[in-house]
């Protein structure tokens, strides 16, 4: 247990989560990443974080399972003794038109993308309340604001994260715990690699997709510099939502 600040990033082995982990490591944090399945990606990410001077570690569990989350977060607290920043980033998609969407696809997305953030935040918030400090950043999406055909489950979960963010910010502000959300637009990740990016770019004022690093620098700002910012939803979307 050191004096360095500690960040926990769910879905931290790839994409936006990995970019956030690296940005916080660069800012001097020890970083614990949580991941669900890809051992090779997690190992690679930990190597990169350690090369940046971070006492980084990886924890494999499903954030959709409450008991697994409680055990996992307990191990993180046992190792580091503190958690200063939590980034609720882990998410899945099960896209399909609503009339054809089965209940399993609905539940899977809600359980991971929304209820998972609840499970992870619960023990972390208790620790932050004792510390009387902390920053929680929930990765939402512009589809939680705009909606999107074929993504009723994903949009509902991401909209839920926004309400979750605003409510927690009101509850925890007196304990010096800030809670904000980032709403990414179309970002170049594994989730968007099969989409027609040229066609998508036509609708974006900046005429291009964003990169994971665009989300990461915003997360770092909210975690480190935005000391008087809480309860906000920051759109990082190239101007798609005004």
N, C-alpha and C positions, 0 to 999 in steps of 0.2 A: 504493500500500500504506500503510494507516494503522495506528494503534495500537488501533483499535476491534476488538472481538471479531467473529468472522465465523460465521454460521450457514448451512448448506446444507439446503434443504428439498426433497425430491423430491415430485412431485405438488403443487407449490406454487402453481399458478395458480388453483386453485378449492378450495372446500369446506374440509375440515379442514386441508389443507396451507396454503392461503391464510391461514386464521385463525392458524395457528402462525407463519407468516412475519410477519404483522402484530404479533402479540404480542411476538415477539423484536425486531422493529424498534422497538416502543414501549420495550423494555427497553434500547435503545441498540446493538443489533447491526447490522452491515452484513449484508445477506441476499442469498444467491444462490438463486434458485428453479430447479428442474429441472422441465420439463414435456414432454409427449409430442406434443401436437398443436394445442391451442387457442391460436393466436397472439393473438387479440383479448383473451382472458381473461388471458393472461400479461402483455400490455402494460398492461392496466388495473391488474393487481396491482402491477406495477413502479411505475406512476405513484403509486399509493396509498402504497407503501413509501417512495418518494423524498420524498413530501409529509410523511412522518413523520421525515425527517432521515437515512434509511438510504441508504448508497451501494449501492443494490440493482441486481441484474442478473439476466437470465433466460438459461437455457441449454436448448436444445431437442434432446433425444435420448431414445432408448428405453433405459430401464434394463435391459431384457431382452437387450441386445446388449453384450457385454463390451468390444469394441473402442470402440464409441461412448461407453460409460461412461468408459473410461480417458482418451479424448481430452477429453471434457467436464470431468471432474474436474481434469485437467491445466490446462485453461484457467481454471478457477476458482482453482486454486492460483497460477497465473501472475498473475492479477489481484490477488488479496488477500494472497498470501503465507502464509496460515494458514487453518485451519478449526478452530473451537472447539466447534461443535455441529453434529451431523448428525441430521436427522430423516428416517428412512426411512418415508415416508408413502405413496408412489405405490402404487396397487393397481387391479386390474380385477376384474370378476365375469363369469363365464360359467355362470350357474346352470342346473341341470337335474337330474332324478333320476339317480342313479348308473347305473342299468341302461341309460339312454339317453345317457349322457354319452360323447361321442367323445374320442379321445385328443388331438385338437387343442385342445378346450376345457380338458382337464386340463392339458396342457403350457403353454398360454397363461397360465393363472392361476398355476401353480407358477413359471414362468419370470419373470414380472413380480413377483409378490407376495413370493416367497421368494428365488429365485436373484438377482433384481434387487437385493435388499438386500445380498446377498453381494458382487455386482459393485461396488456403490457403496461399501460399507464397506471393501473391501480397500485401495484407495489412500488413503482417508481415515485408516484406522487406522495405516498406515505413517507418515503425516505427524504424527498425534497422538502416536505413540510417540516421534518425534523431539522434539516439543514437550513431552513428558511431562505432557500434560494433554488433556482433552477429555471431551465428553459425547455419547453416542449414544443416541437415543431411537427405538425401533422401534414403529410403530403396528400393533398386532396387532388383536384383536377378541374379544369374548366368545364368538363362535362357534368360536374356536380353543380354548376351554375347554369349552364346552357341546356343540359340534357343532350342525349345523342341517340338516334334511332339504332336499335340493336344492342343497346347497352343499358336497359332499364335497371338491371341489378347493379352494375358498376356505378351508374350515375346516382342511384339511390344511396349507395354506400359512401360515395365521395361527398354527396350533399350532407349526409349524416355526419361526416367528419367535420364539416364546417360548423354545424350546430353544436357538436361536441366541443370544438375549439372555443367557441364564443362562451359557452356555459362554464367550461373549466376556467377560462380566463377571469370570469367574474368571481368564481368561487375561490381561486387561489391567489389572486392579486395581492391580498393583504399579507400573504406569506412570502412575498417577493418571488413568486413563481410566475413566469410569463408563458402564455400559451398562444401560439400563432399557427396559421396554416399557409401553405404555399399551394397555389393552383396552377400547375404546369399546363401549358398548351401542348402542341404536338412536338414531342421531344424524340430525337433519334436514339431509340433503345431497341432491345429485342422485341418489345411489344409492338413497335411501329415498323419493323424492318420489312414486312410483307405488304405494306400499304403503298399507294401511289403518291410518293412524296412530292413529285412535281405538281400534280393536280392539287394536293393539299396546300402547297405553298402559295398558290394563286389567291387563296382566301385570307392569307396572313399579311397584314400591313408591311411587315419587314421582309416579306417574300422568301422566307426560308424557315425550315424547322429549327427548333432550339437544340441545344446539346445538354447532356447530363450536367456538365460543369456550370451551365447557367442556373440550374436549380441549386447546385452545391454552394455557389458563392452567395446566393440569397439566404440559404440556410445558415451559413457561417455568419453572415451579417446579423440575422435575427438572434443567433445564439450568443454572439460575442459583442456586437456593437449596438444592437437595438435595445438599449436598456430601458427605454420608455415606450416600447411598442408591445402591446398585448391585445389579444382578441381580434387580430386583423387577419384578413385573407389577402395575401400578396399574389397577384397574377403575374406569372412569368410565361408569357404566351405570344410574344411578338406583336402585341396589339390586337389580338383576336377579340378580347372582351374589354369594353371600355366602361 
